[in-house]
Amino acid sequence: MLSANPQPYQPDAIIEAFIDDLWSERGLSDNTLSAYRTDLQHFDQYLQQRSVQLIDAGRDIVQDYLGQRFDAGLKASSQARLLSSLRRFYGFLLIHKQIEKDPMALISSPKLARKLPDTLTEADIEALLAEPDSEDTIEARDKAMLELLYATGLRVSELVGLTMEQLGLRQGLVRITGKGGKERLVPLGEIALEELERYLSHTRPILLGEVVSDVVFPSSRSRMMTRQTFWHRIKLYALRAGINKALSPHTLRHAFATHLLNHGADLRVVQLLLGHSSLSTTQIYTHVAQARLQQLHAQFHPRG
């Protein structure tokens, strides 16, 4: 805690008081605290070269420092963290009455480009979907889940929470209530529909036993499966299939979107299927569509 009484200027002590406050109030990780400390120590070194103290830094000198760091090629993620370090630090000093004006008040943050998540190739997907053993009850269920997930682009939470009334097998559709309570209809696709019908006829009754439930994909205890459980199942099959890429719970969802675009789907159609409320969310896949267009142009245009 900083004292409100005048004290000799000790930048390290001020920085450590701030770090201690972050640790006790925010519960940040040791790595994050270390990064904040390093950011502030570098900034203090810059100020000392100009005979300026941390508590006296104004907006202009902060902007000069940021401009110098950004021009030196600081990564966008590091830029964002540096700004966060300085904002939190000067907010802390303001609360503890060490400064009267926040030099960060009018400094805006750069927009970070959204990175397209790692995805799987179509060959990867084929290997993954072929891995579960249809003769094993649990793996037969998992195979139906994987096929449905790749065919529809559902979120894992939507998949594990799926109920029988959401299935329209005759129409080949599944009705999903996504984020914000918004409803969408998603086509199943022929292979996924066949796999789902096979599962519902033979495997699901075994999993449920005497239990009455409307859950489409119950666990081995006849209850709704957790997202974490299914995620572990995906990782198991990926390991068995020899897929060494970094995976996430949304891996098949991203593959669904990417592969649709690679085969010529419109970005707005993918938006509707994914249940994104804004096209800007889907636009992380824009470069996929552009790459596909360039490939088609090069392949078919007379002067491509």
C-alpha positions as CSV (number, residue, x, y, z in Angstrom):
1,M,0.0,0.0,0.0
2,L,1.3,3.4,-0.9
3,S,1.5,6.1,1.8
4,A,-0.2,9.4,1.2
5,N,2.7,11.2,3.0
6,P,5.6,12.5,1.0
7,Q,8.3,9.9,0.6
8,P,11.7,9.8,-1.2
9,Y,11.1,8.8,-4.8
10,Q,11.6,5.1,-5.2
11,P,10.4,3.8,-8.5
12,D,11.0,0.1,-7.7
13,A,9.0,0.4,-4.5
14,I,6.1,2.1,-6.3
15,I,6.1,-0.6,-9.0
16,E,6.2,-3.4,-6.3
17,A,3.3,-1.8,-4.4
18,F,1.3,-1.8,-7.6
19,I,2.2,-5.5,-8.3
20,D,1.3,-6.4,-4.7
21,D,-2.1,-4.7,-5.2
22,L,-2.7,-6.6,-8.5
23,W,-1.8,-9.9,-6.8
24,S,-4.1,-9.3,-3.8
25,E,-7.1,-7.7,-5.6
26,R,-7.0,-9.3,-9.0
27,G,-5.5,-12.7,-8.5
28,L,-3.4,-12.5,-11.6
29,S,-0.9,-15.2,-12.5
30,D,2.8,-15.0,-11.7
31,N,3.6,-14.7,-15.4
32,T,1.2,-11.8,-15.9
33,L,2.5,-10.0,-12.8
34,S,6.1,-10.5,-14.0
35,A,5.2,-9.1,-17.5
36,Y,3.6,-6.1,-15.9
37,R,6.6,-5.5,-13.7
38,T,9.0,-5.8,-16.7
39,D,6.8,-3.3,-18.8
40,L,6.9,-0.7,-16.0
41,Q,10.7,-1.2,-15.3
42,H,11.4,-0.6,-19.0
43,F,9.2,2.5,-19.0
44,D,10.9,3.8,-15.9
45,Q,14.3,3.4,-17.5
46,Y,13.1,5.4,-20.5
47,L,11.8,8.1,-18.2
48,Q,15.1,8.2,-16.2
49,Q,17.0,8.9,-19.4
50,R,14.9,12.0,-19.7
51,S,15.0,12.9,-16.0
52,V,11.3,12.3,-15.5
53,Q,9.8,10.3,-12.6
54,L,7.0,7.8,-13.0
55,I,4.6,9.9,-11.0
56,D,5.4,13.0,-13.1
57,A,5.0,11.4,-16.6
58,G,2.5,13.2,-18.8
59,R,0.5,12.2,-21.8
60,D,3.0,13.4,-24.3
61,I,6.0,11.5,-23.0
62,V,3.9,8.3,-22.6
63,Q,2.8,8.7,-26.2
64,D,6.5,9.2,-27.3
65,Y,7.4,6.0,-25.4
66,L,4.6,4.0,-26.9
67,G,5.4,5.3,-30.4
68,Q,9.0,4.3,-30.0
69,R,8.1,0.8,-28.8
70,F,5.5,0.3,-31.6
71,D,7.8,1.5,-34.3
72,A,10.4,-1.0,-33.0
73,G,8.1,-3.8,-34.1
74,L,6.5,-4.7,-30.8
75,K,3.9,-7.4,-31.5
76,A,0.2,-6.4,-31.3
77,S,-0.4,-8.7,-28.3
78,S,2.6,-7.1,-26.5
79,Q,1.3,-3.6,-27.4
80,A,-2.0,-4.4,-25.8
81,R,-0.3,-5.8,-22.7
82,L,1.9,-2.7,-22.4
83,L,-1.0,-0.4,-22.6
84,S,-2.8,-2.5,-20.0
85,S,0.2,-2.3,-17.7
86,L,0.4,1.5,-18.0
87,R,-3.4,2.0,-17.6
88,R,-3.6,-0.2,-14.5
89,F,-0.5,1.4,-13.0
90,Y,-1.7,5.0,-13.4
91,G,-5.2,4.1,-12.3
92,F,-3.6,2.6,-9.2
93,L,-1.6,5.8,-8.6
94,L,-4.7,8.0,-9.1
95,I,-6.7,6.0,-6.6
96,H,-3.9,6.3,-4.0
97,K,-3.6,10.0,-4.7
98,Q,0.0,9.8,-5.9
99,I,-1.0,11.7,-9.1
100,E,-3.7,14.2,-9.8
101,K,-4.2,13.4,-13.5
102,D,-4.1,10.1,-15.4
103,P,-1.7,10.4,-18.4
104,M,-3.4,7.4,-20.0
105,A,-6.9,8.9,-19.9
106,L,-7.0,9.9,-23.6
107,I,-4.7,7.3,-25.1
108,S,-6.6,4.8,-27.2
109,S,-5.8,1.1,-27.6
110,P,-4.9,-0.5,-31.0
111,K,-7.3,-3.0,-32.4
112,L,-5.9,-6.5,-32.4
113,A,-6.3,-8.6,-35.5
114,R,-8.3,-11.7,-34.8
115,K,-6.3,-14.8,-35.6
116,L,-8.0,-17.7,-37.4
117,P,-7.9,-20.6,-35.0
118,D,-5.8,-23.7,-35.9
119,T,-8.0,-26.1,-37.9
120,L,-7.8,-29.5,-39.4
121,T,-7.4,-30.5,-43.0
122,E,-10.1,-32.6,-44.7
123,A,-7.6,-35.6,-44.5
124,D,-7.3,-34.9,-40.7
125,I,-11.1,-34.9,-40.3
126,E,-11.4,-38.2,-42.3
127,A,-8.8,-39.8,-40.0
128,L,-10.5,-38.5,-36.9
129,L,-14.0,-39.6,-37.9
130,A,-12.8,-43.0,-38.8
131,E,-11.1,-43.6,-35.4
132,P,-14.1,-44.5,-33.1
133,D,-15.0,-48.2,-33.1
134,S,-18.7,-48.6,-34.0
135,E,-18.8,-52.0,-32.3
136,D,-18.1,-50.3,-28.9
137,T,-21.1,-48.6,-27.3
138,I,-19.3,-45.5,-26.0
139,E,-17.2,-45.1,-29.2
140,A,-20.3,-45.6,-31.4
141,R,-21.9,-42.7,-29.5
142,D,-18.8,-40.6,-30.0
143,K,-18.7,-41.3,-33.7
144,A,-22.2,-40.0,-34.1
145,M,-21.3,-36.9,-32.1
146,L,-18.2,-36.3,-34.1
147,E,-20.1,-36.7,-37.4
148,L,-22.8,-34.4,-36.2
149,L,-20.3,-31.8,-35.0
150,Y,-18.4,-31.7,-38.2
151,A,-21.6,-31.7,-40.3
152,T,-23.3,-28.8,-38.5
153,G,-20.6,-26.7,-36.9
154,L,-22.3,-26.7,-33.5
155,R,-20.6,-25.5,-30.4
156,V,-19.6,-28.3,-28.1
157,S,-22.0,-26.9,-25.5
158,E,-24.8,-27.1,-28.0
159,L,-24.0,-30.6,-29.0
160,V,-23.9,-32.1,-25.4
161,G,-27.1,-30.2,-24.5
162,L,-29.0,-31.5,-27.6
163,T,-32.4,-33.0,-26.9
164,M,-34.6,-35.3,-28.9
165,E,-37.2,-32.6,-29.7
166,Q,-34.5,-30.5,-31.4
167,L,-33.9,-33.2,-34.0
168,G,-35.9,-33.2,-37.2
169,L,-34.8,-36.4,-38.8
170,R,-37.5,-36.5,-41.4
171,Q,-36.4,-33.0,-42.6
172,G,-32.7,-33.7,-42.0
173,L,-32.4,-30.6,-39.7
174,V,-31.4,-29.8,-36.2
175,R,-32.9,-26.9,-34.3
176,I,-30.4,-25.0,-32.2
177,T,-30.9,-22.3,-29.6
178,G,-27.6,-20.5,-29.5
179,K,-26.2,-17.5,-27.7
180,G,-28.7,-14.8,-26.8
181,G,-31.6,-17.3,-27.2
182,K,-31.4,-17.0,-31.0
183,E,-32.7,-20.0,-32.8
184,R,-31.3,-21.5,-36.1
185,L,-32.0,-24.5,-38.2
186,V,-28.9,-26.4,-39.4
187,P,-29.0,-29.2,-42.1
188,L,-27.5,-32.5,-41.0
189,G,-26.0,-33.8,-44.2
190,E,-26.5,-37.4,-45.5
191,I,-23.6,-39.1,-43.7
192,A,-24.3,-37.5,-40.4
193,L,-28.0,-38.3,-40.7
194,E,-27.3,-41.9,-41.4
195,E,-24.9,-42.1,-38.5
196,L,-27.3,-40.4,-36.1
197,E,-30.2,-42.7,-37.1
198,R,-28.0,-45.7,-36.5
199,Y,-27.0,-44.4,-33.1
200,L,-30.5,-43.6,-32.1
201,S,-31.8,-47.0,-33.1
202,H,-29.0,-49.2,-31.6
203,T,-26.6,-47.4,-29.3
204,R,-28.7,-44.8,-27.4
205,P,-31.1,-47.4,-25.9
206,I,-28.2,-49.3,-24.5
207,L,-26.7,-46.2,-22.9
208,L,-30.0,-45.2,-21.3
209,G,-31.0,-48.6,-20.1
210,E,-34.1,-48.1,-18.0
211,V,-33.6,-44.4,-17.6
212,V,-36.0,-42.1,-19.4
213,S,-34.3,-39.0,-20.8
214,D,-34.6,-36.6,-23.7
215,V,-30.8,-36.1,-23.9
216,V,-29.6,-37.2,-27.4
217,F,-26.0,-38.1,-26.3
218,P,-26.1,-39.4,-22.7
219,S,-23.0,-40.3,-20.7
220,S,-22.1,-43.8,-19.6
221,R,-24.2,-43.0,-16.5
222,S,-27.2,-42.1,-18.6
223,R,-26.9,-38.3,-17.8
224,M,-26.1,-35.3,-19.9
225,M,-22.4,-35.3,-20.8
226,T,-20.2,-32.4,-19.8
227,R,-18.3,-30.4,-22.4
228,Q,-15.0,-31.3,-20.7
229,T,-15.8,-35.0,-21.0
230,F,-16.5,-34.8,-24.7
231,W,-13.4,-32.6,-25.2
232,H,-11.3,-35.3,-23.6
233,R,-12.9,-37.8,-26.0
234,I,-11.9,-35.7,-29.0
235,K,-8.3,-35.5,-27.8
236,L,-8.2,-39.3,-27.4
237,Y,-9.3,-39.9,-31.0
238,A,-7.0,-37.2,-32.3
239,L,-4.1,-38.9,-30.5
240,R,-5.0,-42.3,-31.9
241,A,-5.4,-40.9,-35.4
242,G,-1.9,-39.4,-35.2
243,I,-3.1,-35.8,-35.3
244,N,-0.4,-33.7,-33.6
245,K,-1.9,-30.2,-34.1
246,A,-3.0,-28.0,-31.3
247,L,-6.7,-28.6,-30.8
248,S,-9.4,-26.7,-29.0
249,P,-13.0,-27.5,-28.1
250,H,-14.1,-25.6,-31.2
251,T,-11.7,-27.5,-33.6
252,L,-14.4,-29.2,-35.6
253,R,-16.5,-26.1,-35.6
254,H,-13.6,-24.2,-37.2
255,A,-13.0,-27.0,-39.6
256,F,-16.7,-27.0,-40.6
257,A,-16.5,-23.3,-41.5
258,T,-13.1,-23.4,-43.2
259,H,-14.0,-26.4,-45.4
260,L,-17.3,-24.9,-46.4
261,L,-15.6,-21.8,-47.6
262,N,-12.9,-23.8,-49.4
263,H,-15.7,-25.5,-51.3
264,G,-17.3,-22.2,-52.4
265,A,-19.8,-21.4,-49.6
266,D,-20.9,-17.8,-49.2
267,L,-19.6,-16.1,-46.0
268,R,-23.1,-15.1,-45.0
269,V,-24.3,-18.7,-45.3
270,V,-21.5,-19.7,-42.9
271,Q,-22.5,-16.9,-40.6
272,L,-26.1,-18.3,-40.4
273,L,-25.0,-21.9,-39.9
274,L,-22.5,-21.0,-37.1
275,G,-25.1,-18.8,-35.4
276,H,-23.0,-15.6,-35.4
277,S,-25.1,-12.6,-34.7
278,S,-22.7,-10.4,-36.7
279,L,-20.9,-11.0,-39.9
280,S,-17.8,-9.4,-38.4
281,T,-17.4,-12.5,-36.1
282,T,-17.4,-14.8,-39.1
283,Q,-14.9,-12.5,-41.0
284,I,-11.9,-14.2,-39.3
285,Y,-12.5,-16.7,-42.1
286,T,-12.4,-14.1,-44.8
287,H,-8.9,-14.9,-45.9
288,V,-10.0,-18.5,-46.4
289,A,-12.6,-17.4,-48.9
290,Q,-10.1,-15.1,-50.6
291,A,-7.5,-17.9,-50.9
292,R,-10.2,-20.1,-52.5
293,L,-11.1,-17.3,-55.0
294,Q,-7.5,-16.8,-55.9
295,Q,-7.1,-20.5,-56.5
296,L,-10.2,-20.7,-58.7
297,H,-9.1,-17.6,-60.6
298,A,-5.7,-19.1,-61.3
299,Q,-7.2,-22.4,-62.3
300,F,-10.0,-21.3,-64.6
301,H,-9.4,-17.7,-65.8
302,P,-7.8,-17.5,-69.3
303,R,-5.1,-15.1,-67.9
304,G,-5.0,-16.6,-64.4
